[in-house]
Amino acid sequence: MDFKKIEWIFFLAFLGLNIFLFSIYHAARNEEGNVSSTNQKIDIEQRLEADEISIKGKLSAQIKEGYYLAAVPTDMNEAVNTEKSKNSTAFSNEATFAGDGHSQIIYTPSTNFYIKDGKETKDNVDAFLKDSKEVLFGEEYQYLPHESLTDKEYPEIICAQSFEGIPFYDNTSKMEIVLEENDGLLRVSRYMQTHLSAIEKLREKMALYSEKDAVNTLYINNKLPAKSKILWRQLSYVMILQVRGKNVYVPAWLVAVETGNNNVQIETVNAFTNRIITNNTLQKVENTN
C-alpha cells in the first residue's frame, strides 16, 4: 500500500474543505455587511418597543465564541451493544433502530420515570438522562424548555446534544421524550434519539456576533413584523454542509417569532457572519470515487 499517496489524498481533502469553508465565510461576510450596516442610531430594543414587538428580558450584547465543527452520526445499534457488553442489565427492553447506519434509536425504558411540570422539570429530565441503563450518552444532552410541551394533549420533552455548552439544533443530535399521563402524572412512555460522534474542531475558536446583533439584523431585514412576538432566542450549532459522510456545523442564533394566529417562524442567523440563513439549502459534497 502506498502510504505516501494516502497521506497526500488526506492532505488535499482537508485543504479542499478548508478552502471551501473559507469561501463560504468570506462571501457571506461581504454580502451581509451591506445589509447589517445602517445609520440607525436608535437602540434595537427601543425600535422593537415602538413597533409593538414584544420580547421577554433584555437582549444580550455579550460576545461569545464558537467553532466550525465536523461530526458523524452514531450507529446507535452498535452503541447499545457496547453498553450491554459492559452492563448486562442495560437496555433490557428491545430497542428499534431507524435511519441510515442505525442513526436513531426508539426505546421504551424498563423503569418508570415521571416528569413534573414546573420548577422540577429540568431536575427530573436530568435524572432520566443520567440513567445509563436506559439512555445512551445522556450526559451530553441538555433540556430545551422552549421546545418542550408538558401541558398539551401530546406532551413531550426535547433535549439536544451539546458541545461546550452550546446545543446542536439538528435532527442528527436530538432526543424526543414522549410522555403520557398516568394517575395525574406524566410518565416517560418512549424516546427517540440520535447522536453525533467524533466531533472535531475545524478551526480555532472564533468570536461570535451577539444575540442583540442577530435580532437587529432580523429587524432591519423585515423579519420581525410590527406587533409580532419574539418567543425565545437560542445560540445553537446548525448543519450547513455534508462532506463525504461528515456533517459540518456553525454556531447560529435561533429566534422564534410569532406573527399571529399561532404562526411561529424560527429565524436563523449565522453567528460568525451575522447573515440570515433561515432558508439556505444544505450543501452536499459527495465522494466521487
Phi, psi and omega per residue, in radians:
M1 nan 2.344 -3.106
D2 -1.494 1.615 -3.093
F3 -1.168 -0.548 3.110
K4 -1.103 -0.700 3.122
K5 -1.151 -0.708 3.125
I6 -1.101 -0.727 3.109
E7 -1.013 -0.758 -3.140
W8 -1.161 -0.662 3.124
I9 -1.075 -0.812 3.136
F10 -1.137 -0.695 3.138
F11 -1.087 -0.826 -3.118
L12 -1.157 -0.654 3.116
A13 -1.122 -0.769 3.131
F14 -1.143 -0.735 3.122
L15 -1.084 -0.747 3.128
G16 -1.084 -0.710 3.122
L17 -1.102 -0.781 -3.127
N18 -1.117 -0.718 3.094
I19 -1.099 -0.717 -3.129
F20 -1.130 -0.779 3.133
L21 -1.123 -0.694 3.127
F22 -1.123 -0.682 -3.141
S23 -1.126 -0.682 3.082
I24 -1.102 -0.836 -3.110
Y25 -1.062 -0.832 -3.071
H26 -1.146 -0.805 -3.125
A27 -1.133 -0.750 -3.114
A28 -1.137 -0.676 -3.115
R29 -1.155 -0.731 3.114
N30 -1.143 -0.752 -3.105
E31 -1.116 -0.825 -3.044
E32 -1.319 -0.370 -3.139
G33 -1.040 -0.557 -3.140
N34 -1.258 -0.486 -3.049
V35 -1.581 -0.651 -3.035
S36 -1.509 -0.182 3.123
S37 -1.676 2.011 3.107
T38 -2.317 2.943 3.099
N39 -1.593 0.109 -3.108
Q40 -1.211 2.094 -3.105
K41 -1.778 -0.089 3.119
I42 -1.328 2.342 -3.114
D43 -1.047 2.524 -3.084
I44 -1.031 -0.640 -3.120
E45 -1.178 -0.572 3.053
Q46 -1.192 -0.674 3.125
R47 -1.188 -0.658 3.078
L48 -1.100 -0.752 -3.141
E49 -1.122 -0.715 3.140
A50 -1.096 -0.585 3.137
D51 -1.618 0.172 3.125
E52 0.984 0.688 3.048
I53 -1.664 1.983 -3.059
S54 -1.475 2.590 3.139
I55 -2.691 2.453 3.120
K56 -1.557 2.266 3.097
G57 1.321 3.082 3.125
K58 -1.620 2.601 3.089
L59 -1.321 2.340 -3.102
S60 -1.494 2.374 3.045
A61 -1.764 0.176 -3.117
Q62 -1.104 2.335 3.106
I63 -1.602 1.942 3.106
K64 -1.726 3.110 -3.134
E65 -2.260 2.673 3.141
G66 -2.751 -3.072 -3.032
Y67 -2.280 2.801 2.689
Y68 -1.366 2.250 -3.122
L69 -2.124 2.629 2.984
A70 -2.206 2.562 -3.139
A71 -2.776 2.889 3.094
V72 -2.175 2.560 3.091
P73 -1.105 2.462 -3.139
T74 -1.437 2.440 2.981
D75 -1.373 1.774 -3.027
M76 -1.250 -0.482 3.067
N77 -1.122 -0.800 3.117
E78 -1.122 -0.681 -3.134
A79 -1.139 -0.683 3.092
V80 -1.116 -0.791 3.135
N81 -1.066 -0.670 3.102
T82 -1.119 -0.756 -3.140
E83 -1.154 -0.692 3.133
K84 -1.179 -0.518 3.092
S85 -1.225 -0.440 3.100
K86 -1.494 -0.600 -3.069
N87 -2.441 1.911 -3.054
S88 -1.163 -0.292 3.141
T89 -1.600 -0.075 -3.122
A90 -1.317 2.499 3.069
F91 0.842 1.017 -3.103
S92 -1.274 -0.405 3.033
N93 -1.505 2.762 -3.122
E94 -1.308 2.317 3.112
A95 -1.743 2.642 3.055
T96 -1.960 2.506 -3.107
F97 -2.157 2.540 -3.125
A98 -2.469 2.992 3.090
G99 1.461 2.900 3.096
D100 -1.091 2.293 3.118
G101 1.104 0.537 -3.130
H102 0.918 0.826 -3.042
S103 -1.333 -0.232 -3.140
Q104 -2.190 2.402 3.012
I105 -1.910 2.423 3.040
I106 -2.096 2.069 -2.953
Y107 -2.497 2.454 3.029
T108 -1.845 1.979 -3.106
P109 -1.054 2.568 3.115
S110 -1.423 -0.291 3.135
T111 -1.830 2.507 3.087
N112 -1.362 2.176 3.043
F113 -2.101 2.390 -3.124
Y114 -2.071 2.438 -3.140
I115 -2.015 2.130 3.106
K116 -1.620 2.448 3.120
D117 -1.436 2.239 3.116
G118 2.225 -2.555 -3.050
K119 -1.152 -0.423 -3.082
E120 -1.549 -0.083 -3.058
T121 -0.988 -0.885 -3.093
K122 -1.059 -0.758 -3.139
D123 -1.107 -0.690 3.109
N124 -1.119 -0.750 3.141
V125 -1.146 -0.767 3.135
D126 -1.054 -0.702 3.127
A127 -1.116 -0.686 3.102
F128 -1.118 -0.780 -3.104
L129 -1.117 -0.495 -3.093
K130 -1.378 -0.158 -3.116
D131 -1.435 1.690 -3.059
S132 -1.230 -0.203 3.083
K133 -1.395 -0.288 -3.087
E134 -2.093 -0.334 -3.025
V135 -2.366 2.363 3.068
L136 -1.557 2.416 3.011
F137 0.960 0.497 -3.031
G138 -0.995 -0.548 -3.106
E139 -1.194 -0.222 -3.130
E140 -1.592 -0.048 -3.054
Y141 -1.873 2.661 3.050
Q142 -2.297 2.577 -3.120
Y143 -1.260 2.319 3.094
L144 -1.932 1.636 -3.052
P145 -1.121 -0.574 -3.085
H146 -1.241 -0.297 3.120
E147 -1.816 -0.104 -3.068
S148 -1.654 2.625 3.138
L149 -2.215 2.069 3.118
T150 -2.098 0.067 -3.101
D151 -2.261 0.361 -3.120
K152 -1.936 -3.137 -3.116
E153 -1.147 -0.590 -3.139
Y154 -2.126 1.377 -3.060
P155 -1.217 2.501 3.072
E156 -2.691 2.682 3.091
I157 -1.939 2.348 3.107
I158 -1.951 2.269 3.057
C159 -2.194 2.662 -3.135
A160 -2.286 2.475 2.997
Q161 -1.142 2.516 -3.109
S162 -2.254 2.805 3.086
F163 -2.308 2.018 -3.103
E164 0.892 0.775 3.024
G165 1.528 -0.130 -3.141
I166 -1.868 2.099 -3.104
P167 -1.305 2.708 2.971
F168 -1.466 2.419 3.049
Y169 -1.954 1.490 -2.955
D170 -2.911 2.561 -3.137
N171 -1.269 -0.112 3.127
T172 -1.550 0.007 -3.075
S173 -2.651 0.914 -2.959
K174 -2.329 2.613 3.023
M175 -2.215 2.165 3.065
E176 -1.914 2.006 -3.122
I177 -1.783 1.971 -3.112
V178 -1.503 2.255 -3.121
L179 -1.905 2.694 3.023
E180 -2.441 2.573 -3.115
E181 -1.302 2.343 -3.139
N182 -2.496 1.865 -3.118
D183 0.939 0.753 3.097
G184 1.440 -0.031 3.117
L185 -1.975 2.794 3.111
L186 -1.741 2.004 -3.100
R187 -1.843 2.501 3.075
V188 -1.195 2.028 -3.130
S189 -1.522 -0.844 3.122
R190 -2.903 2.992 3.059
Y191 -2.538 2.706 3.046
M192 -2.057 2.301 -3.025
Q193 -2.452 2.407 2.944
T194 -2.162 2.854 -3.024
H195 -2.695 2.626 3.095
L196 -1.908 2.416 3.102
S197 -2.064 2.927 3.076
A198 0.900 0.817 3.116
I199 -1.222 2.211 -3.127
E200 -2.313 2.594 3.107
K201 -1.518 2.162 -3.115
L202 -1.513 -0.351 3.106
R203 -2.496 2.990 3.034
E204 -1.191 2.807 3.111
K205 -1.049 2.407 -3.091
M206 -2.221 2.644 3.100
A207 -1.212 2.541 -3.110
L208 -1.974 2.680 2.949
Y209 -1.155 2.618 -3.060
S210 -1.416 2.934 3.044
E211 -0.984 -0.736 -3.134
K212 -1.102 -0.729 3.091
D213 -1.040 -0.767 -3.087
A214 -1.122 -0.782 3.138
V215 -1.152 -0.658 3.090
N216 -1.073 -0.738 3.108
T217 -1.078 -0.744 3.103
L218 -1.104 -0.668 -3.108
Y219 -1.151 -0.863 -3.068
I220 -1.283 -0.206 3.051
N221 -1.768 0.304 3.044
N222 1.065 0.601 3.086
K223 -1.666 -0.063 -3.141
L224 -2.131 1.540 -3.103
P225 -1.102 2.694 3.067
A226 -1.003 2.484 3.113
K227 1.176 0.249 3.058
S228 -1.449 3.046 -3.137
K229 -2.172 2.288 2.985
I230 -1.594 1.887 -3.012
L231 -1.367 -0.735 3.126
W232 -2.836 2.817 3.070
R233 -2.293 2.484 -3.088
Q234 -2.628 2.229 2.997
L235 -1.448 2.155 -3.072
S236 -2.493 2.874 2.971
Y237 -1.614 2.264 3.117
V238 -2.131 2.581 -3.111
M239 -1.422 2.285 3.124
I240 -2.062 -0.225 -2.980
L241 -2.766 2.533 2.975
Q242 -2.125 2.159 -3.102
V243 -2.179 1.850 3.041
R244 0.824 0.936 3.066
G245 1.555 -0.125 3.110
K246 -1.864 2.494 3.056
N247 -1.694 2.462 3.103
V248 -2.003 2.315 -3.039
Y249 -2.170 2.606 2.995
V250 -2.241 2.672 3.035
P251 -1.263 2.456 -3.120
A252 -2.551 2.626 3.025
W253 -1.561 2.172 3.056
L254 -1.764 2.264 -3.119
V255 -2.255 2.030 -3.141
A256 -1.540 2.129 -3.069
V257 -2.098 2.153 3.073
E258 -1.750 2.132 -3.029
T259 -1.899 0.214 -3.139
G260 2.001 2.662 -3.109
N261 0.960 0.580 3.128
N262 1.040 0.410 3.100
N263 -1.486 1.979 -3.083
V264 -1.988 2.215 3.092
Q265 -1.993 2.264 3.059
I266 -1.629 1.875 3.088
E267 -1.533 2.512 -3.071
T268 -2.182 2.206 -3.141
V269 -2.139 2.109 3.110
N270 -1.033 2.093 -3.058
A271 -1.331 -0.234 3.040
F272 -1.396 -0.660 -2.970
T273 -1.997 -0.210 -3.045
N274 1.087 0.560 -3.133
R275 -1.849 2.378 3.122
I276 -1.280 2.189 -3.099
I277 -2.203 0.397 -3.051
T278 -0.916 -0.812 -3.032
N279 -1.838 0.304 3.138
N280 -1.149 2.477 3.078
T281 -1.436 2.367 3.101
L282 -1.133 2.163 3.138
Q283 -1.550 2.464 -3.113
K284 -2.236 2.368 3.039
V285 -2.048 1.900 -3.075
E286 -1.545 2.771 3.070
N287 -1.305 2.120 -3.078
T288 -1.567 -0.053 -3.133
N289 -1.277 nan nan
